[in-house]
Amino acid sequence: MHENDVSADIGRILAPKETLEETTRRLAAQISQDFAGKEVLLIGILKGAFIFLADLARHLTIPHTVDFMSLSSYGATATTSGEVRIIMDLRTFIRGKHAIIVEDIIDTGHTLLYLQQLLGARQPATLRTCVLLSKPDRRKVTVPIDYLGLEIPDDWVVGYGLDYAEKYRTLPYIAVLKPSVYRRE
């Protein structure tokens, strides 16, 4: 899906490419400082975090490895089912490692809290969380976020890895999707 094909679906650009680059560099610098002299395992949560994770990893100045997990709580709709399913688990054992969950967005907090508890039980040396976007108005549970990119309003956003029904992921910016698009369900 090309940018010209989606312009009618976009309400407004919330975070242009330059803002995302600056935010990713800032987060990578903080992680690099906090883990100086250590190696970290970045755990990217698919599919939404793959672009953010790639950019974040390129900006780190410390040794790191990457693994992925895939979870689902939305499916192809605009509302969460409330049930978190593990679609794909890590291939890496994290016991004794410095692990950082890299997530695209946190809204209610249920998925991230579930993930923190699941991975925490695997006894990493440290477990931190790096989230690109936060919707504080949607939060239902308190969940710690160690590295936060941007707080955003409670709008459906797409681009830079985030999707609606598997579309819009590769937009180079984050945009608000017009409600008419996701209310067609």
N, C-alpha and C positions, 0 to 999 in steps of 0.2 A: 504494500500500500504506500503510495507516494504522498508526499506532503500536499501536493495540489489536490489529490483525491480526497483529502480529509478536511480541507479548510472549511467546508460547510458544517462540519461536525464540531469544530472547536469554538468554544465561547470566548476564551482569552488565554494568552500565554501567561502563566504564573511564574515560571522560572526559566528565563532564556538560557541558552547554551553557556554564555559567559558566567552567569550566576552558578550554574552547576559545576563548571570547571573550578571556580574559586572555592566553592563549598567542598568539593572533593579534595582539593589540595590542602585546605585547612584541616579537614579530618585526617588525612594521611600524615600531615606534619605532627598532629597531636598524638596519633597512635605511634608514630616513629619515635617521638620523644618519650612517651610513657613506657615503651618496650625496648628502649635502647639497650643493645647488648644481648637481646633475646630474639629467638625465632618465634613467629606467630603462625597459627593456622587460621586462615580466613575461611569461614563457612558461609558460602553464598546460598541464599534461599531462592531457588528457581521458581518461576522463571523471571519474576520481576526485578531481581537484584543483579542480573548478569551484566548489564552495561555499567552500572554503578560500581560493582565489584571489580570489573576489569580496569576502570579508570582509577579507582582507589589503589589497587595493587600496583599499578604502574607508577604511582606517586610515592609509595612507601620507600623509605631508605634503610629499612631493616630486612633481615632474611625472613622470608615467608613462603608458605605453601598454600595451596587452595584446594578445597573440596566443596562439594555441593550437597544440598538436601532439597527435596521438593515436597511441599505441603499444599494442602488445598482446604479452603474454607468457603470459597466463592463459587467455583465452577464457572459457568458462562452467564451468570446473572449479576445484577448490581447489588444484591443483598447477600450478606454472609449467612451460611446455613447454621453457624454456631458450632459446628462439628469440625474438628481439625483432623485431617487424615494425612498420614505420611505416605507419600507417593514413592519417594526414593530416599533411602537413608545414606548416611556417610559411608565411605569406603575406608576412611582413616580412623584408627583408634585414637581417641583424644585424651586418654588417661595420662596425666602428668604434663600435658602440653598447654601452651598459652593459646586459647581459642577465642576468636572473635566472630560472633554471629553478624553477618552483613545482610541487612534487610532493606527492602525498598521503602516500605511505608508501615507505619503503625497507626491503627485507628482505635478499635475497642481495646486492644492489648491482649486479648485472649490467646491469639496464636503465638505471639512472642513470649508470653508468660509460660505457655505450654512447652515451647521450645527451650526456654531457659531451664525449666525444671527437668525436662528430658535429658538435655545435654549436661546439666549440672550433676545428675546422678551418675554420669560416666566418669566423674572425678578428674576433670582437667585441672591443671595447676591454677589457671585463672580462666574465667569465662566472662567476656565482655560483650557488649552489644553496640553495633554501629548501625544507625538508621538514617537513611537519607531524608525522609519526610515523616512528620508527625502531625496528626489531626487531634489536638488535645480536646476539642469539643466532643469527640466521639468516644473518648476513653471511658471504659467500664470498670477496668481493674488497674491497680497501680503496678507498673512494671518499670524496673530501672533501665534507663538508656544511658550508656556511658559516653557515646559519641553521637551527637545529633546534628544533622545537616540543617534542615529548615522546618519551621512550623508553618502549617498551611491551614486555610479554612476548610470546613466540611463540604468540599465539593468533590465530584468524581474527577480524578486527574489521570492523564495518560501521557505517554512519551517517556523517553530515557529508561525503557524497560517496563514501565507500567502499561497495563492494557485494559481494554474493555472487550470481552469476548474474543480474546487473542488478537485484537487489532490495535494499531497505533503504537506498538512497543518501540519502534525504531525512530520515532520522531526525536530530533536532537535537543528538544526542550521539553519542559513539563507544561501541559496545558489543561485547562478546565474543559471537560467534555460537556456539550450542551445537553441538558436533561432530556430533550426530545429524542436523543439517540438511545439512551438506556431505558426510557419509558416505553419503547416500542415492544418490549417483551410480551 
